Amino acid sequence: MTRVTVLEAATYFGISKRTVFRRIAGGELKSEKVNGKVLVILDDDIDIATVNASDNAVNDDKVAKIDMQKELQIRELELEITSLRQQLEMQIQQTDFFKNESDRLQLQVLASSSSNRGIFGRLRALFGGQRELPI
């Protein structure tokens, strides 16, 4: 039986110090306290591959769950982008329509105002509204 520090045990198993403490608390690893320091007791028959395999399975599950969450977020964002593009296209079409309608109405007002005038009003509009009296 070999006694090592928590840091050495973490390095030996390829895990974090926190995981070493969790395994001690869970009874997977034996430990003893000497002079206020926690020492991990390593048996010569401990199977490192089994310990690491269980960690890898847990990590694989976590990674798969995170990947699934990220995929869902990506799909949601793609749908939002599509919706926003459609809204933008609709607003562009509305802006073009209202601009054309405004131009048409301005021409209609101009045409109706010039047709309601008499001949002198039309001439005045034609020559820029100059009102100089001949001397």
C-alpha positions as CSV (number, residue, x, y, z in Angstrom):
1,M,0.0,0.0,0.0
2,T,1.3,3.4,-1.0
3,R,0.3,6.7,0.6
4,V,0.3,9.8,-1.7
5,T,-1.0,13.3,-1.4
6,V,-4.3,14.3,-3.0
7,L,-2.4,16.2,-5.7
8,E,-0.3,13.1,-6.5
9,A,-3.4,10.9,-6.5
10,A,-5.1,13.3,-8.9
11,T,-2.1,13.3,-11.2
12,Y,-1.8,9.5,-10.9
13,F,-5.5,9.0,-11.9
14,G,-5.6,11.9,-14.4
15,I,-8.4,13.6,-12.5
16,S,-8.9,16.8,-10.5
17,K,-8.2,17.2,-6.8
18,R,-11.9,17.8,-6.3
19,T,-12.7,14.4,-7.9
20,V,-10.2,12.7,-5.6
21,F,-12.0,14.2,-2.6
22,R,-15.4,13.1,-4.0
23,R,-14.1,9.6,-4.4
24,I,-12.8,9.6,-0.9
25,A,-16.2,10.7,0.4
26,G,-17.9,8.1,-1.8
27,G,-15.7,5.3,-0.5
28,E,-14.0,4.6,-3.8
29,L,-10.6,5.6,-2.4
30,K,-9.2,5.1,1.0
31,S,-7.5,7.9,2.9
32,E,-6.1,8.9,6.2
33,K,-5.2,12.2,7.8
34,V,-1.6,12.6,8.9
35,N,-0.5,15.9,10.5
36,G,-3.5,17.7,9.1
37,K,-2.8,16.5,5.5
38,V,-5.1,14.0,3.7
39,L,-3.1,11.1,2.2
40,V,-4.7,8.8,-0.3
41,I,-3.9,5.1,0.2
42,L,-3.3,3.3,-3.1
43,D,-3.6,-0.4,-3.1
44,D,-1.3,-2.3,-5.5
45,D,-4.2,-4.1,-7.0
46,I,-6.2,-0.9,-7.8
47,D,-7.4,-0.9,-11.4
48,I,-6.8,2.5,-12.9
49,A,-8.6,1.7,-16.2
50,T,-11.8,0.9,-14.3
51,V,-11.7,4.1,-12.4
52,N,-11.0,6.2,-15.5
53,A,-13.6,4.3,-17.6
54,S,-16.3,5.3,-15.2
55,D,-15.2,8.9,-15.4
56,N,-15.1,8.8,-19.1
57,A,-18.6,7.4,-19.3
58,V,-19.9,10.2,-17.1
59,N,-17.9,12.8,-19.2
60,D,-19.3,11.3,-22.4
61,D,-22.8,11.7,-21.1
62,K,-22.2,15.3,-20.1
63,V,-20.6,16.1,-23.5
64,A,-23.5,14.5,-25.3
65,K,-26.0,16.4,-23.3
66,I,-24.2,19.7,-23.9
67,D,-23.9,18.9,-27.6
68,M,-27.7,18.3,-27.8
69,Q,-28.4,21.6,-26.0
70,K,-26.1,23.4,-28.4
71,E,-27.8,21.8,-31.4
72,L,-31.2,23.0,-30.1
73,Q,-29.9,26.5,-29.5
74,I,-28.5,26.5,-33.0
75,R,-31.8,25.4,-34.5
76,E,-33.7,28.1,-32.5
77,L,-31.3,30.8,-33.7
78,E,-31.6,29.6,-37.3
79,L,-35.4,29.8,-37.0
80,E,-35.1,33.3,-35.5
81,I,-32.8,34.4,-38.3
82,T,-35.2,33.1,-40.9
83,S,-38.1,35.0,-39.2
84,L,-36.1,38.2,-39.0
85,R,-35.1,38.0,-42.7
86,Q,-38.8,37.6,-43.6
87,Q,-39.7,40.6,-41.5
88,L,-37.0,42.7,-43.1
89,E,-38.1,41.7,-46.6
90,M,-41.7,42.6,-45.7
91,Q,-40.6,46.0,-44.3
92,I,-38.5,46.7,-47.5
93,Q,-41.6,45.9,-49.7
94,Q,-43.8,48.1,-47.5
95,T,-41.3,51.0,-47.7
96,D,-41.1,50.7,-51.5
97,F,-44.9,50.6,-51.8
98,F,-45.4,53.7,-49.6
99,K,-42.6,55.6,-51.4
100,N,-44.3,54.8,-54.8
101,E,-47.7,55.7,-53.4
102,S,-46.3,59.0,-52.0
103,D,-44.8,59.9,-55.4
104,R,-48.1,59.0,-57.2
105,L,-50.1,61.1,-54.8
106,Q,-47.7,64.1,-55.1
107,L,-48.0,64.0,-58.9
108,Q,-51.8,63.7,-58.6
109,V,-52.0,66.7,-56.3
110,L,-49.7,68.7,-58.7
111,A,-51.8,67.8,-61.7
112,S,-55.1,68.6,-60.0
113,S,-53.8,71.9,-58.6
114,S,-52.5,73.1,-62.0
115,S,-55.8,72.1,-63.8
116,N,-57.9,74.0,-61.4
117,R,-56.1,77.3,-62.2
118,G,-57.0,79.6,-64.9
119,I,-54.7,80.4,-67.8
120,F,-52.8,83.1,-65.8
121,G,-52.3,80.8,-62.8
122,R,-50.8,78.1,-65.1
123,L,-48.5,80.7,-66.8
124,R,-47.4,81.9,-63.4
125,A,-46.6,78.3,-62.3
126,L,-44.8,77.7,-65.6
127,F,-42.5,80.7,-65.2
128,G,-41.8,80.2,-61.5
129,G,-44.4,82.5,-60.1
130,Q,-42.7,85.7,-61.0
131,R,-45.1,88.6,-60.3
132,E,-43.2,91.6,-61.7
133,L,-45.4,94.2,-63.2
134,P,-44.3,95.6,-66.5
135,I,-43.4,99.3,-66.3
